[in-house]
Amino acid sequence: MTRGYDDKHIEELENKYGSTFISDEDLEKLQKNKEEMLKYKQELIKLENEDKKNDQQRYMSWFALFGMLLYPIFIMLSDYFNLQTACTLLSGIAPTYFVSASLIVIIFFGATSLAEKLLQFRKNSE
């Protein structure tokens, strides 16, 4: 007897409503599936976060690169419109700006290249 019902009564209920009882084997399979799905979702979230991080780093490096290209144009425009103070100030901070912006671009492209080479090395070593 299970839960105060005899086997005949349980059989009638199962025939009428379908089996609502889960065997221990089925419960273990469900638990294993649940754990696998949780690991899969965690891995998927990790990949999405890495992808977003890579996108942001790419945008930052392209922004720095375009800034380096446009910076001389801003100096020439300020000279063209007779904004001598702006031209002097922009020219004064140019070396610092170019060093910092170029470091951002160099580090991004270097890290990307190194990561690709490490990935290829790992694939070849397997």
BELPE-V311379 format. One record per residue. N is the residue number from 1. RES is the residue in three letters. D_CENTER is the distance of its C-alpha to the mean C-alpha in Angstrom with 2 decimals. Layout:
BEGIN
N_RES_D_CENTER + N_RES_D_CENTER
END
This chain:
BEGIN
1_MET_54.54 + 2_THR_51.09 + 3_ARG_50.71 + 4_GLY_54.38 + 5_TYR_54.43 + 6_ASP_56.33 + 7_ASP_54.90 + 8_LYS_56.76 + 9_HIS_55.25 + 10_ILE_51.72 + 11_GLU_52.40 + 12_GLU_53.63 + 13_LEU_50.53 + 14_GLU_48.24 + 15_ASN_50.28 + 16_LYS_50.16 + 17_TYR_46.52 + 18_GLY_44.83 + 19_SER_43.64 + 20_THR_41.65 + 21_PHE_41.90 + 22_ILE_39.09 + 23_SER_40.23 + 24_ASP_38.84 + 25_GLU_37.46 + 26_ASP_35.63 + 27_LEU_34.30 + 28_GLU_32.98 + 29_LYS_31.32 + 30_LEU_29.68 + 31_GLN_28.49 + 32_LYS_27.11 + 33_ASN_25.36 + 34_LYS_23.92 + 35_GLU_22.59 + 36_GLU_21.10 + 37_MET_19.43 + 38_LEU_18.03 + 39_LYS_16.64 + 40_TYR_15.23 + 41_LYS_13.55 + 42_GLN_12.16 + 43_GLU_10.82 + 44_LEU_9.37 + 45_ILE_7.69 + 46_LYS_6.44 + 47_LEU_5.26 + 48_GLU_3.80 + 49_ASN_2.37 + 50_GLU_2.49 + 51_ASP_3.03 + 52_LYS_3.67 + 53_LYS_4.89 + 54_ASN_6.54 + 55_ASP_7.87 + 56_GLN_9.26 + 57_GLN_10.77 + 58_ARG_12.22 + 59_TYR_13.71 + 60_MET_15.12 + 61_SER_16.76 + 62_TRP_18.19 + 63_PHE_19.50 + 64_ALA_21.16 + 65_LEU_22.58 + 66_PHE_24.07 + 67_GLY_25.38 + 68_MET_27.15 + 69_LEU_28.66 + 70_LEU_29.79 + 71_TYR_31.13 + 72_PRO_34.43 + 73_ILE_34.92 + 74_PHE_34.81 + 75_ILE_37.41 + 76_MET_39.60 + 77_LEU_39.36 + 78_SER_40.37 + 79_ASP_43.27 + 80_TYR_44.21 + 81_PHE_44.44 + 82_ASN_46.48 + 83_LEU_43.97 + 84_GLN_45.14 + 85_THR_43.61 + 86_ALA_40.14 + 87_CYS_40.67 + 88_THR_41.80 + 89_LEU_38.93 + 90_LEU_36.30 + 91_SER_38.10 + 92_GLY_38.29 + 93_ILE_34.59 + 94_ALA_33.66 + 95_PRO_33.70 + 96_THR_31.36 + 97_TYR_28.96 + 98_PHE_28.98 + 99_VAL_28.45 + 100_SER_25.44 + 101_ALA_23.81 + 102_SER_24.59 + 103_LEU_23.13 + 104_ILE_19.74 + 105_VAL_19.95 + 106_ILE_21.41 + 107_ILE_18.89 + 108_PHE_15.92 + 109_PHE_17.83 + 110_GLY_19.24 + 111_ALA_16.07 + 112_THR_14.67 + 113_SER_18.07 + 114_LEU_18.38 + 115_ALA_15.14 + 116_GLU_16.43 + 117_LYS_19.85 + 118_LEU_18.82 + 119_LEU_17.06 + 120_GLN_20.28 + 121_PHE_22.40 + 122_ARG_20.88 + 123_LYS_21.38 + 124_ASN_24.89 + 125_SER_25.83 + 126_GLU_25.17
END
